[in-house]
Amino acid sequence: MYKAYLSPLLVAVLMGCSPAPESAKDKEDVVSNEERLSAKPRPVIYQMMTRLFGNTNTNNQPWGTIAQNGVGKFADINDKALAGIKALGANYVWYTGVPHHAVVADYQAFGISPDDPDVVKGRAGSPYAVKDYYNVNPDLAEDPGQRLAEFDALIARTHGAGLKVMIDIVPNHVARRYESISKPAGVKDFGADDDTSQAYARHNNFYYISGQAFEVPDGVQPLGGEVHPLADGLFEEMPAKWTGNGARSAKPAGDDWYETVKINFGVRPDGSYDFPTLPADYADKSCQAHLQFWQDKDLPDSWHKFRDIALYWTARGVDGFRYDMAQMVPVEFWSYLNCSIKAENPNALLLSEIYIPEQYRDYIRLGKMDYLYDKVGTYDALRAIVEGKASTKILPALFNNMADIHSHLLMFLENHDEQRIASPQFAGDPRKAMPAMTVSSLVAGGANLLYFGQEVGETGAGDAGFGKASRTTIFDYWGVPAHQRWMNNGEFDGGLLSKEEMALRDFYRRLLNLAANEPALQGEFADLHMANQTTPGYHDQLYSFARFTEQHGVLVVANFSSQQVQTFELLIPPGVVAAMGIRNGEYPLNNSLNPGATVSLKVSQGEGKLSLNLAPLESVVLKVR
């Protein structure tokens, strides 16, 4: 593992002293970098559950069919919808659930084999049980026979709106019955050439449980108990394969990922590697060097299959990928895959779902990931503060520990796996997370994520069938009420939103546009919280920090209290004042989060002071330069 490091400038700031003078070359490099960063917005990713996004049906019957509950289509995501997404500050759209996954609906008329409800979660199926990586979910097309052309058209519309396209790739597992009817000539399905007599073989795509047939887990009740010709508690698979989460039983448990099977990347059952490992110094080498390392190696078959899949979608215009459960796949594979993608599209955005902080640096430096989920860290900490289970005093050490990788972290407070902020199981009120969202969006130099409906306070209420309340279902056909009010029957103008919902969306619009476009947010970070522990009126329901480059700087202060007005004088230590290039004097500062509101910064003898009066849940982002 890599040790965390701090840049010389940040070390100086945290020590409360002025930074060392720069050489002419150092300054030239900084300015050049600043110009580069100023020209390129930070990624703000709008995630939608594509099946749900355009659905105007409000029936919401548990376990409802498409006819009963409706389904969103690619065509529903029109120019108005995309303009509304872009207005929020987004520059990427992550279309979740696009690759063709196992579904219950009957598409045999289009040459698609039926899927067995005994190994499909929900009525609509899990987006993470992919059945055909070379086509898209037929549910999403107005004409399932032209589903790929309809998605191509959506890619073109998205690009035309000034947005980039992301989809999921799920290397760790596929649907229990993978069957691509759309694969290019010469491509073979996963498992087609496997030696199923072997529990493990290097070029097998799956792991096998020799001599045993798969059994449906106890307690599985597909379709909520509805009668279906294939829902008979049986699924033919002989020999049984390992389940997606690594369960090695022919009869997995009901809470295992029983609808999926695990992919073999050349990791033996004892955990040892059956492929070359990257030398440690490759952490500092380019993708070109990584590809040169791999080009003469005999690699497991699954590596090549996923490379071909990723390059297929790259060639169709997809601009990036979100990798599901990347931590369950070896780092070396990511080096091979990501550098293969970058060779075709150097600007591709590669995002990893990962929950093991000890592995973050390997996945960034050896695996060549652009961004990693910061769930076990910033999300968990901010949620605890919002719920009143912790105070902001936990944040300085957390952010210091990520100082060397903060530009590679994805920040979020919602996604399809997490409970909705407005649900009773989280905050119960979407406004209570406004200060947390301010900190989350501005504290690091990486990417930001907004989950559809979050910006209008969707509660995730209602048991949809397999999907339960507090998380908007990813398994069922469903309407998303607050989002539907913004959608306004396809007008996408917010015409049905309440005043409170409109105000919340406007907050997200201002915040995320700032997050995408403020150059200071791609520079250094300095905590102000610890320096203000003895400041009268300042306490641990407040959090403050500075972000700055050589030419730009902001001060951010967030009030997490939902009840108290906070009045205090914020101290800006001499080290931060010097690092931000502020001289003695008085400066009116504009609140970029609420333009028109100004406060006065007074700098005397190198120390800054700022009188603030923050309403409950209010945040300020004060532009210094």
BAROKOL-700781 format. One record per residue (C-alpha): z, x, y. Coordinates in steps of 0.1 Angstrom, whole numbers, always signed. Each point is the difference from the previous one (the first is absolute). Example, Ala and Ser with C-alpha at 12.3 -4.5 7.8 and 13.67 -1.06 7.14 Angstrom:
2
REC     w     u     v
REC   +78  +123   -45
REC    -7   +14   +34
This chain:
625
REC     w     u     v
REC    +0    +0    +0
REC    -5   +10   +36
REC   +27    +6   +25
REC    -1   -21   +31
REC    -9   +19   +31
REC    +2    -7   +37
REC   -26   +12   +25
REC   +13   +26   +25
REC    -2   -26   +28
REC   +21   -25   -19
REC   +25   +26    -9
REC    +4    +8   +36
REC    +4   -36    +9
REC   +27    -7   -26
REC   +19   +31   +11
REC    +0   -13   +35
REC   -18   +30   +15
REC   -34    +7   +15
REC   -29    +9   -23
REC   -12   +35    -1
REC   -30    +8   +22
REC   -34    -5   -17
REC   -26   +27    -2
REC   -34    -8   +16
REC   -15    -6   -35
REC   +29   -23   -10
REC    -5   -21   +31
REC   -37    -1    -6
REC    +5   -13   -35
REC   +25   -26   +11
REC   -24   -14   +27
REC   -29    +0   -25
REC   +22   -19   -25
REC   +10   -24   +28
REC   -35    -8    +9
REC    -8    -6   -37
REC   +29   -23    -4
REC    -6   -19   +32
REC   -35    -9   -12
REC   +11   -13   -34
REC   +23   -30    -2
REC   +28    +1   -26
REC    -6   -23   -30
REC   +13   -35    +3
REC    -7   -18   -32
REC    -1   -38    -2
REC    +7   -10   -36
REC   -12   -34   -12
REC    +3   -17   -33
REC   -37    -8    +0
REC    +4   -30   -23
REC   +24   -16   +24
REC   -12   +11   +34
REC   -27   -27    +7
REC   +15   -28   -20
REC    +6   -31   +22
REC   +13   -22   -28
REC   +36   -10    +6
REC    +7   -17   -33
REC   +21   +28   -15
REC    +6   -15   -34
REC   +19   +24   -24
REC   -25   +14   -26
REC   -27   -18   +19
REC   -37    +6    -9
REC   -27   +10   +25
REC    -9   -37    +3
REC   +35    -9    +8
REC   +12   +28   +22
REC   -33   +16   +12
REC    -9   +36    +2
REC   -12   +23   +28
REC   -36   +14    -2
REC   -16   +32   +14
REC   -21   -23   +22
REC   +32   -14   +17
REC    +6   +35   +15
REC   -25    -5   +27
REC    -5   +17   +34
REC   +27   -21   +17
REC   +25   +10   -27
REC    -9   +37    +3
REC    +2    -1   +37
REC   +35   -15    -2
REC   +10   +28   -24
REC   -14   +27   +23
REC   +17   -15   +30
REC   +33    +7   -18
REC    -7   +37    +3
REC   -12    +4   -36
REC   -28   +24    -8
REC    +0    -4   -38
REC    +0   -31   -22
REC   +15    +4   -35
REC   -16   -28   -20
REC   +25    -4   -28
REC   -11   -15   -33
REC   -37    +8    +3
REC    -9   +18   -33
REC    -6   -25   -28
REC   +33    -6   -17
REC    +9   -23   -28
REC    +0   -37   +10
REC    +5   -33   -17
REC   -29   -19   +16
REC   -31    -3   -22
REC   -29   +20   +11
REC   -19    +2   -33
REC   -31   -15   +17
REC    -2   +33   +19
REC    +2   +22   -32
REC   +38    +6    +5
REC   +21    -2   -31
REC   +30   -23    +2
REC   +35   +16    +5
REC   +29   -10   -21
REC   +28   -17   +20
REC   +26   +16   -23
REC    -8   +34   +17
REC    -7   -13   +35
REC   +28    -3   +26
REC    -2   -32   +20
REC   -29   -24    +3
REC   -22   +24   +20
REC   +10   +33   -17
REC   +14   +33   +12
REC   -22   +21   +23
REC   +13   +30   -18
REC   -13   -10   -34
REC   -36   +11    +6
REC   -26   -12   -25
REC   -32   +14   +15
REC    +1   +28   +25
REC   -37    -4    +8
REC    +1   -35   +14
REC   +23   -23   +20
REC   +22   -30    -6
REC   -23   -30    -7
REC   +27   -23   +16
REC    -9   +15   +34
REC   -37    -8    +0
REC   -17   -32   +10
REC   -26    +8   -27
REC   +17   +21   -27
REC   -34   +12   -12
REC    -4   +17   +34
REC   +36   +11    +4
REC    -8   +37    +5
REC   -27    -8   +26
REC   +26   -22   +18
REC   +25   +28    +1
REC   -27   +24   +12
REC    -6   -25   +29
REC   +37    +0    +8
REC    +0   +39    +1
REC   -29    -3   +25
REC   +18   -26   +21
REC   +32   +20    +0
REC   -18   +32   +12
REC   -18   -21   +26
REC   +33   -11   +13
REC   +11   +36    +5
REC   +23    +0   -30
REC    +0   +21   -32
REC    +4   -12   -36
REC   +26    +8   -26
REC    +4   -13   -35
REC   +23    +7   -29
REC    -5   +24   -28
REC   +26    -2   -28
REC    -4   +32   -22
REC   +33    -5   -19
REC   -11   -31   -19
REC   -27   -26    -5
REC    -1   -36   -14
REC    +9    -3   -37
REC   -36   -10    -7
REC   -22   +22   +23
REC   -36    -9    -2
REC   -25   +10   +27
REC   -32   -20    +0
REC   -12   +16   +32
REC    +4   +37    -8
REC   -30   +23    +9
REC   -22   +14   -28
REC   +17   +28   -19
REC   +36   -12    +9
REC   +22    -9   -29
REC   +30   -23    +1
REC   +35   +13    -2
REC    +9    +5   -36
REC   -36    -4   -13
REC    +0   +35   -16
REC   +37    +2    -9
REC   +12   +11   -34
REC   +24   -29    -6
REC   +14   +17   -31
REC   +18   +25   +23
REC   +30   -10   +20
REC   -11   +26   +25
REC   -32   +20    +4
REC   -10   +19   +31
REC   -32   -19    +7
REC   +13   -34   -11
REC    +3   -23   +30
REC   +30   -18   -14
REC   +32    +7   -21
REC    +3   -19   -33
REC   +28   -12   -23
REC   -15    +8   -33
REC    +0   -28   -27
REC   +15   -26   +22
REC   -16   -30   +17
REC    +9   -11   +35
REC   +24   -30    +4
REC    +4   -21   +30
REC   +35    +5   +15
REC   +27   -26    -6
REC    +5   -25   +28
REC   -35    +2   +14
REC   -10   -35   +10
REC   -36    +2   +14
REC   -11   -25   +26
REC   +35   -14    +2
REC    -3   -15   -34
REC   -33   -18    +6
REC   -22    -5   -31
REC   -29   +24    -1
REC   -22    +8   -30
REC    +8   +37    +2
REC   +37    -3    +9
REC   +13    +2   -36
REC   +24   +29    +2
REC   -26   +23   -17
REC   -22   +28   +13
REC   -21   +21   -23
REC    +5   +37    +4
REC    +1   +23   -30
REC   +13   +26    +2
REC   +23    -8   +29
REC    -2   +21   +32
REC   +27   +13   +22
REC    +8   -25   +28
REC    -8    +9   +36
REC   +36   +10    +9
REC    +2   +24   -29
REC   +17   -24   -25
REC    -9   +13   -35
REC    +8   -31   -20
REC   -26   -22   -16
REC   +20   -29   +13
REC    +9    +9   +36
REC   +28   -18   +19
REC    -8   -30   +23
REC    +8   +21   +31
REC   -23   +28   -11
REC   -35    +2   +14
REC   -12   -17   -32
REC   -33   -11   +16
REC   -11   +36    +3
REC    -5   +31   -21
REC    +8   +36   +11
REC   -27   +25    +6
REC    +2   +34   -16
REC    -7   +29   +24
REC    +7   +27   -25
REC   +38    -3    +1
REC   +13    +3   -35
REC   +26   -25   -12
REC   +27   +27    +4
REC   -10    +3   +37
REC   -17   +34    -3
REC   -34    +5   +16
REC   -32    +4   -20
REC   -20   +13   +30
REC    +2   +30   +23
REC   +26    -1   +28
REC    -7   +10   +35
REC   +16   +33   +12
REC   +26    -5   +26
REC   -20   +17   +27
REC   -26   -27    -2
REC   +24   -20   +22
REC   -15   +20   +29
REC   -36    -1   -11
REC   -28   -23   +10
REC   -16   -28   -19
REC   -30   +23    -5
REC   +22   +25   -18
REC   +15   -27   -21
REC   -34   -12   -12
REC   -10   +35    -8
REC   +32    +3   -21
REC    -9   -31   -20
REC   -38    +4    -4
REC    +1   +22   -31
REC   +30   -18   -17
REC    -2   -23   -30
REC   +18   -31   +14
REC   +12   -32   -17
REC   -27   -27    -1
REC   +21   -24   +22
REC    -2   +25   +29
REC   -38    -3    +1
REC    +1   -38    -4
REC   +22    -5   +31
REC   -20   +25   +20
REC   -32   -19    -7
REC   +17   -33    +9
REC   +13   +13   +33
REC   -34   +16    +9
REC   -18   -33    -9
REC   +21   -19   +26
REC    -3   +29   +25
REC   -38    -3    -3
REC    +2   -37    +7
REC   +18    +6   +33
REC   +36    -2    -9
REC   +19   +24   +24
REC   +32    +5   -18
REC   +22    -8   -30
REC   +36   -11    -6
REC   +12   +14   -33
REC   +24   -22   -19
REC   +30   +18   -16
REC   -15   +34    +7
REC   +33   +17   -11
REC    -7   -10   -36
REC   -32   +21    -1
REC    +2   +39    +1
REC    -5   +18   +33
REC   -28   +21   -15
REC   -22   -31    -5
REC    +5    -9   +36
REC   -12   +34   +11
REC   -32    -5   -20
REC    -6   -37   +10
REC    +9    +3   +37
REC   -20   +32    +6
REC   -30   -16   -18
REC    +2   -29   +24
REC    +5   +23   +30
REC   -32   +19   -10
REC   -19   -33    +4
REC   +19   -14   +30
REC   +23   +25   +18
REC   +14   -28   +21
REC   +11   -22   -30
REC   +35   -13    +3
REC   +20    +6   -32
REC   +34   -18    -2
REC   +25    +4   -28
REC   +27   -25   -11
REC   +29   +23   -10
REC   +37    -4    -1
REC   +13   +35   -10
REC    +7   +20   +32
REC    +5   +32   -20
REC   -37    -1    -8
REC   -14    -9   +34
REC   -10   +35   +10
REC   -18    +7   -33
REC   -20   -32    +3
REC   -10    +9   +36
REC    -6   +37    -4
REC   -12    +4   -36
REC   -12   -36    -5
REC   -17    -1   +33
REC   +12   -35   +10
REC    -4    -9   +36
REC   +29   -25    +1
REC   +30   -10   -22
REC   +21   -31    +1
REC   +33    +7   +19
REC   +18   -27   -19
REC   +29   +20   -14
REC   +10   +13   +34
REC   -10   -18   +32
REC    -6   -35   -14
REC   +33    +0   -20
REC   +19   +14   +29
REC   -14   -24   +26
REC    +4   -30   -23
REC   +37    +9    -5
REC    +5    +2   +38
REC   -17   -34    +6
REC   +21   -16   -27
REC   +32   +14   +15
REC    +7   +22   -30
REC    -3   +33   +19
REC    -1   +13   +35
REC   -26   +21   +18
REC   +21   +31    -6
REC   -18    +4   -33
REC   -34    +6   +17
REC    +2   +35   +16
REC    +5   +18   -33
REC   -26   -21   -17
REC   -26    +8   +27
REC    +9   +37    +1
REC    -5    +3   -38
REC   -36   -13    +3
REC    -9   +22   +30
REC   -25   +21   -18
REC   -19   -30   -15
REC    +5   -28   +25
REC   -38    +1    +8
REC    -7    -9   -37
REC   +23   -31    -3
REC   -10   -37    +1
REC   +26   -21   +18
REC    +4   -37    -8
REC   +26   -28    -1
REC   -21   -23   -21
REC   -26    +2   -27
REC    -9   -20   -31
REC   +29   +15   -20
REC   +27    -5   +26
REC   +19   -32   +11
REC   -12   -16   +32
REC   +21   +10   +30
REC    +4   -37   +10
REC   +12   -10   -35
REC   +37    -8    -5
REC    +1   +28   -25
REC    -8   +25   +28
REC    +7    -6   +37
REC    -5   -38    +1
REC   -15    +4   +34
REC   -32   +20    +7
REC   +13   +10   +35
REC   +29   +19   -16
REC   -24   +27   -12
REC   -17    +6   +34
REC   +21   +31    +8
REC    -5   +12   -36
REC   -37    -5    +3
REC    +0   +19   +33
REC   +18   +30   -16
REC   -21    -2   -32
REC   -33    -1   +19
REC    +7   +28   +25
REC   +24   +24   -16
REC   -25   +19   -22
REC   -34   +14    +5
REC   -16   -16   -31
REC   -15   -34    -6
REC   +14   -36    +4
REC    -4   -31   -21
REC    +1   -36   +10
REC    +0   -27   -28
REC   -19   -32    +8
REC   +23   -27   +13
REC   +27   +25   +10
REC   -11    -2   +36
REC    +6   -38    +1
REC   +33    +0   -19
REC   -12   -12   -34
REC   +31    -8   -21
REC   -15    +2   -35
REC   +18   -32   -10
REC    -9   -20   -31
REC    -2    +9   -37
REC   -38    +2    -6
REC    +2    +2   -38
REC    +3   +35   -12
REC    +6   +12   +35
REC   +35    -9   +14
REC   +13    -7   +35
REC    +6   +27   +25
REC   -32   +20    -9
REC   -34   -16    +6
REC   -14    -4   -35
REC   -27   +24   -12
REC    -3   -18   -33
REC    -8   -36   +10
REC   -23   -22   +21
REC   +20    -8   +31
REC    -2    -7   +37
REC   +20   +22   +25
REC   +14   -25   +26
REC    +7   +22   +30
REC   -33   +19    -5
REC   -18   -33    -4
REC   +13   -11   +34
REC   -16   +32   +15
REC   -32    -6   -20
REC    -2   -36   +15
REC   -25   -13   -25
REC   -23   +30    +3
REC    +1    +4   +37
REC   +24   +30    -2
REC   +13    -6   +35
REC   +37    -8    -7
REC    -6   -36   +12
REC   +27   -14   -23
REC   +27   +26    +6
REC   +33    -8   +16
REC    +9   +17   +33
REC   +24   +22   -20
REC   -27   +10   -25
REC   -24    +8   +28
REC   +26   +22   +17
REC    +7   +19   -32
REC   -37    +6    -6
REC    -4   +12   +36
REC   +29   +25    -6
REC   -18   +13   -31
REC   -32    +3   +20
REC   +15   +20   +28
REC   +20   +22   -24
REC   -28    +8   -25
REC   -26    +7   +27
REC   +25   +24   +15
REC    +7   +16   -35
REC   -38    +5    -5
REC    -9   +14   +33
REC   +29   +17   +17
REC    -7   +38    -3
REC   +37    +9    +3
REC    +6   -17   -34
REC   -20   +27   -17
REC   +21   +28   +14
REC   +36   +12    -4
REC   +31   -21    -7
REC   +34    +5   +14
REC   +31   -21    -8
REC   +20   -11   +30
REC   +25   -21   -19
REC   +24   +28    -8
REC    +0   +14   +35
REC   +12   -35   +13
REC   +29    -5   -24
REC   +25    +4   +28
REC   -21   -18   +27
REC   +19   -30   +13
REC   -16   -32   -12
REC   -21   +17   -26
REC    +9    -7   -36
REC   -14    -3   -36
REC   -20   -32    +5
REC   -23   +20   +23
REC   -25   +27   -10
REC   -19   +23   +23
REC   -25   +28    -4
REC   -28   +18   +18
REC   -36    +7   -11
REC   -22   +25   +19
REC   -29   +23    +0
REC    -7   +26   +27
REC   -16   -26   +22
REC   +16   -33   -10
REC   +35   -13    -6
REC   +19   -32    -6
REC   +37    -9    -3
REC    +8   -28   -25
REC   +32   -20    -1
REC    +6   -30   -23
REC   +29   -24    +1
REC    +7   -13   -35
REC   +27   -25   +12
REC   -11   -36    -2
REC   +29   -11   +23
REC   +10   +26   +25
REC   -17   +12   +32
REC    +3   +38    +0
REC    +6   +17   +34
REC    +3   +38    -1
REC   -13   +32   +15
REC   -21   +19   -25
REC    +3   +38    +0
REC   -31   +21    -5
REC   +13   +35   -11
REC   -14   +31   +18
REC   -19   +11   -31
REC   -20   -32    -1
REC    -5    +0   +37
REC   -14   +35    -2
REC   -21    -7   -30
REC   -15   -30   +17
REC    -8   +21   +31
REC   +20   -21   +24
REC   +13   +16   +32
REC   +30   -10   +21
REC    -7   -31   +20
REC    -1   -38    -3
REC   -28   -17   -20
REC    -9   -37    -3
REC    -8    -7   -37
REC   -21   -29   -11
REC   +10   -19   -31
REC   -32    +2   -21
REC   +13   -27   -23
REC    +4   -24   +29
REC   -23   +12   +27
REC   +12    -6   +35
REC   +36    +7    -8
REC   +12   +34   +14
REC   +32   +20    +0
REC    +9   +32   +18
REC    +5   +34   -18
REC   +21   +25   +20
REC    -1   +36   -10
REC   +26   +24   +15
REC    +8   +35   -11
REC   -24    -5   -29
REC   +18   -30   -14
REC   -15   -35    +1
REC   +18   -33    +5
REC   -14   -35    -3
REC   +18   -33    +8
REC    -9   -27   -25
REC    +8   -37    -5
REC   -14   -12   -33
REC    +1   -36   -11
REC    +8    -9   -36
REC   -27   +13   -23
REC   -19   +16   +29
REC   -17   +34    -2
REC   -16   +21   +27
REC   -27   +26    -3
REC    +1   +20   +33
REC   -30   +21    +9
REC   +11   +33   +14
REC   -33   +17    +4
